[in-house]
Amino acid sequence: MTREKESPILGNVNKGFEAVHDAFTENFTHRKELGAACCIYYQGEKVVDLWGGVRNKTTGEPWEENTMVAVFSTAKGMAGLAMALAHSRGLLDYEEHVCTYWPEFAQNGKEKVTVRQLLSHQAGLCALDAPVDRSIAADLDRLAVILAQQKPAWEPGMRQAYHAQSLGFYEGELLRRVDPRHRSLGQFFQDEIASPLRLDFYLCLPEEIPNSRLATIQPANPAQRMINTPLPLMLASMDRRSPTYRAIFINPGPFLFLDQECIYARNFENPSGNGVGTARALAHAYSVFANGGDELGLRQETLNALMAPAVPPLHGFYDEVMKKEMCFSLGFLKPNRTYPFGNPGAFGEPGAGGSFAFADPEAGIGYAYVTNRMGAKLGGDPRELALREAFHRSLGQSKTSR
């Protein structure tokens, strides 16, 4: 028996941004929202901070101010910020070969892979051959051996293929190699970004977070998801040998972090998809980067690199996993024809089910939307688009991108 019921919209919006409140309310009345939050910073000021609905469909418990939820691949953006901070502190160079920092990585034709190529889904490492379950993913030394031994699916730098699960693992080991303290990526993020900024966001959820703060995920309707999936992607998803199936659905798969007893696994880290936190934390983190990153000592050189246009592989931005053109750069999605957002210098990450967060330095925007009811549309969830369009209308813009 479920106890889904109406819950009031809470939070606030600054004067002039009432349209975002209206769109957030309409998500519940017209777009089947369950529980959600939206937060937006503009030029360093928090102008939207909304939450509402229920965090648990079964119990009807409300989504509260500090409710946290899994954001799937939107977590990649927080991992990307951690890698950017490492770059800013001189721990790594985007143009250097990965094996300079991680010698074992040079196996099986990977000796010329650059950090830029790895972070931009151009290394041909979208799927892993050796089995990776939760126990292996939690043992970073064992995982590092598997990652180093993996043979690319094609010559690195030739094609782009979304590293849906593997990117976070590779980022994590690279970060461990360059960090003087050899911390995991999740710990580095916590120490160097989340704690200084007081963010309620984790790439490795600790034991002390109670279940009462966590929203449970409501899966998308399978029939609706099939209807909304483009035919090339659907066919590839049904082929167990395809890069799409192997990158997204298995080994370890997108739901490895879910736990029947405690909602989300504690002390488990995959920066590609098991980030848990609030919209407020995501928006705040991106706002800091969008406005120069002084709080973290971010160098302008690093911000310029994140804002720069994506560098394509030899065969262009057509993605062999997602089966469409997408522009990735240095751990982030960049605005493009199939996924427009913000100004050209913006960078961010969407997540399965509809979550999305990004920085737009040219406009000084840090934006985030999170939800516990997974949407059926892959990319451009109608609930998120309604909020973003309302925000841009409030700024005197009529479109989601300039």
SULBELWO-V246166 format. One record per residue. PHI is phi in radians with two decimals (999 if undefined). PSI is psi as a letter, one per 40 degrees, with the letter a starting at -180 (* if undefined). OMEGA is omega as a letter, one per 20 degrees, with the letter a starting at -180 (999 if undefined). Layout:
# SULBELWO-V246166
PHI_PSI_OMEGA ; PHI_PSI_OMEGA
This chain:
# SULBELWO-V246166
999_h_r ; -1.80_i_a ; -2.21_f_r ; -1.10_h_a ; -2.59_i_r ; -1.20_i_r ; -2.35_i_a ; -1.16_i_r ; -1.43_h_a ; -2.08_i_a ; 1.82_a_a ; -2.72_i_r ; -2.30_i_r ; -1.24_i_r ; -0.99_h_a ; 1.74_e_a ; -2.00_f_a ; -1.07_d_a ; -1.08_d_r ; -1.21_d_r ; -1.06_d_r ; -1.10_d_a ; -1.16_d_r ; -1.11_d_r ; -1.11_d_a ; -1.14_d_r ; -1.04_d_r ; -1.40_d_a ; -1.49_d_a ; -2.20_e_a ; -2.15_f_r ; 1.05_f_r ; -1.14_i_r ; -1.83_c_r ; -2.48_i_a ; -2.88_i_r ; -2.59_i_r ; -2.44_h_r ; -2.42_h_a ; -2.41_h_r ; -1.84_h_r ; -2.29_h_a ; 0.91_f_r ; 1.50_e_a ; -1.91_h_r ; -1.34_h_a ; -1.86_e_r ; -2.41_h_r ; -2.64_g_a ; -2.21_i_r ; -2.67_i_a ; 3.10_i_a ; 1.47_a_a ; -2.06_i_r ; -1.56_e_a ; -2.42_h_a ; -1.13_d_a ; -1.21_d_a ; -1.65_e_a ; 1.33_e_r ; -1.12_h_a ; -1.32_i_r ; -1.32_h_a ; -1.86_i_a ; -0.97_d_a ; -1.91_e_r ; -1.11_h_r ; -1.98_i_a ; -2.53_i_r ; -1.22_h_a ; -2.03_e_r ; 0.90_b_a ; -1.24_e_r ; -1.05_d_r ; -1.07_d_r ; -1.00_d_r ; -1.13_d_r ; -1.19_d_r ; -1.12_d_r ; -1.10_d_r ; -1.13_d_r ; -1.11_d_r ; -1.15_d_r ; -1.14_d_r ; -1.15_d_r ; -1.08_d_r ; -1.10_d_a ; -1.08_d_a ; -1.61_e_r ; 1.37_e_a ; -1.39_d_r ; -2.63_i_r ; -2.09_h_a ; -1.05_d_a ; -1.62_e_a ; -1.40_i_r ; -1.21_h_r ; -1.02_d_a ; -1.19_e_r ; -1.09_d_a ; -1.67_d_a ; -2.40_g_a ; -0.95_d_a ; -1.12_d_a ; -1.11_d_a ; -1.20_e_a ; -1.14_i_r ; 0.95_f_r ; 1.46_e_a ; -1.85_e_a ; -1.14_d_a ; -1.80_e_r ; -1.21_h_r ; -1.57_i_r ; -1.03_d_r ; -1.02_d_a ; -1.10_d_a ; -1.08_d_a ; -1.24_e_a ; -1.81_e_r ; 1.12_f_a ; -2.06_e_a ; -1.64_e_a ; 1.26_f_a ; -1.98_f_a ; -1.25_d_a ; -2.39_i_a ; -1.87_i_a ; -1.47_d_a ; -1.28_i_a ; -1.04_h_r ; -2.27_h_r ; -1.92_a_a ; -1.09_d_a ; -1.16_d_r ; -1.25_d_r ; -1.05_d_a ; -1.44_e_r ; -1.80_g_a ; -1.12_d_r ; -1.22_d_r ; -1.13_d_r ; -1.10_d_a ; -1.04_d_r ; -1.11_d_r ; -1.10_d_a ; -1.11_d_a ; -1.19_d_a ; -1.40_e_a ; -1.06_h_r ; -1.61_h_r ; -1.07_i_r ; -1.21_d_r ; -2.73_i_a ; -1.03_h_a ; -0.98_i_r ; 1.56_e_a ; -1.52_d_a ; -2.36_i_r ; -1.89_h_r ; -2.57_h_a ; -0.98_h_r ; -1.48_g_a ; -0.98_d_a ; -1.86_d_a ; -1.32_d_a ; -0.98_d_a ; -1.07_d_r ; -1.09_d_a ; -1.17_d_r ; -1.03_d_a ; -1.08_d_a ; -1.23_d_r ; -1.07_d_r ; -1.11_d_r ; -1.04_d_a ; -1.26_d_a ; -1.62_d_a ; -1.29_h_r ; -0.98_d_r ; -1.68_e_r ; 0.96_f_r ; -1.34_i_r ; -1.20_i_r ; -1.08_d_r ; -1.10_d_r ; -1.24_d_r ; -1.05_d_r ; -1.04_d_a ; -1.13_d_a ; -1.25_d_a ; -1.77_e_a ; -2.16_d_a ; -1.12_d_a ; -1.17_d_r ; -1.04_d_a ; -1.64_e_a ; 0.99_f_a ; -1.61_h_r ; -1.52_g_r ; -2.62_h_a ; -2.34_h_r ; -1.62_e_r ; -2.54_g_a ; -1.18_h_a ; -1.42_i_a ; -1.05_d_a ; -1.29_e_r ; -1.35_h_a ; -1.34_i_r ; -1.03_d_a ; -1.14_e_r ; -1.67_e_a ; -1.89_h_r ; -1.54_h_r ; -1.53_i_a ; -1.44_h_r ; -1.83_h_a ; -1.08_i_r ; -1.26_i_r ; -1.14_h_a ; -1.02_d_a ; -1.14_d_r ; -1.14_d_r ; -1.10_d_r ; -1.12_d_r ; -1.07_d_a ; -1.59_e_r ; -1.59_h_r ; -0.98_i_a ; -0.96_d_r ; -1.03_d_r ; -1.25_d_r ; -1.09_d_r ; -1.12_d_r ; -1.15_d_a ; -1.20_d_a ; -1.58_e_a ; -1.66_h_a ; -1.15_e_r ; -1.70_e_a ; -1.30_i_r ; -0.99_d_a ; -1.09_d_a ; -1.10_d_a ; -1.24_d_a ; -1.37_d_a ; -1.74_d_a ; -1.73_e_a ; -2.38_i_r ; 0.85_g_j ; -1.77_e_a ; 1.54_i_a ; -1.44_e_a ; -2.01_f_a ; -1.07_d_a ; -1.47_e_r ; -1.26_i_a ; -2.45_h_a ; -1.12_d_a ; -1.52_d_a ; -2.16_f_r ; 1.24_c_r ; -2.20_i_a ; -1.08_h_r ; -1.62_i_r ; 0.92_f_r ; -2.20_h_a ; -2.25_h_r ; -2.45_g_a ; -1.07_e_r ; -1.28_d_a ; -2.76_e_a ; -1.93_f_r ; -1.20_h_a ; -2.29_h_r ; 3.12_a_a ; -1.82_i_r ; -1.09_d_a ; -1.06_d_r ; -1.15_d_r ; -1.07_d_a ; -1.12_d_r ; -1.12_d_r ; -1.03_d_r ; -1.16_d_r ; -1.09_d_r ; -1.04_d_r ; -1.19_d_a ; -1.16_d_a ; -1.93_f_r ; 1.85_e_r ; 1.21_f_a ; -1.02_d_a ; -1.04_d_a ; -1.92_e_a ; 1.24_f_a ; -1.19_h_r ; -1.42_i_r ; -1.06_d_r ; -1.01_d_r ; -1.21_d_r ; -1.07_d_r ; -1.06_d_r ; -1.14_d_r ; -1.17_d_a ; -1.40_d_a ; -1.14_i_r ; -1.03_i_r ; -1.12_i_r ; -1.70_h_a ; -1.35_i_r ; -1.26_i_a ; -0.99_d_a ; -1.68_e_r ; 1.53_a_a ; -1.54_e_r ; -1.10_h_a ; -1.64_h_a ; -1.26_e_r ; -1.66_d_a ; -1.45_e_r ; 1.07_f_r ; -2.84_i_r ; -1.31_h_r ; -2.52_i_a ; -1.96_h_r ; -1.96_i_r ; -2.68_h_r ; 0.95_f_r ; 1.69_e_a ; -2.29_i_r ; -1.45_h_r ; -1.87_i_r ; -1.00_h_a ; -2.69_i_a ; -1.07_d_a ; -1.55_e_r ; -2.53_g_a ; -1.37_h_r ; -2.86_h_r ; 1.05_a_r ; -1.49_i_a ; -1.00_d_a ; -1.48_e_a ; -1.20_i_r ; -2.68_i_a ; -3.02_a_r ; -2.69_h_r ; -1.51_i_r ; -2.27_i_r ; -0.94_h_r ; 1.68_e_r ; 2.22_e_a ; -1.14_i_a ; -2.80_h_r ; -2.60_i_a ; -2.77_i_r ; -1.96_i_r ; -2.25_g_a ; -1.06_d_a ; -1.13_d_r ; -1.95_e_a ; 1.23_f_a ; -1.92_h_r ; -2.14_h_a ; -2.25_i_r ; -2.71_i_r ; -2.36_h_r ; -2.34_i_a ; -2.65_i_r ; -1.90_e_r ; -1.80_h_a ; -1.14_h_r ; -1.36_i_a ; -1.62_e_a ; -1.65_h_a ; -1.53_h_a ; 1.51_h_r ; 1.18_f_r ; -1.03_h_a ; -1.00_d_r ; -1.17_d_a ; -1.19_d_r ; -1.05_d_r ; -1.08_d_r ; -1.19_d_a ; -1.17_d_r ; -1.14_d_r ; -1.12_d_r ; -1.11_d_a ; -1.18_d_r ; -1.10_d_r ; -1.13_d_r ; -1.56_e_a ; 1.48_e_r ; -1.91_i_a ; -1.86_e_a ; -2.29_i_r ; -1.35_e_r ; -2.57_i_r ; -1.52_*_999
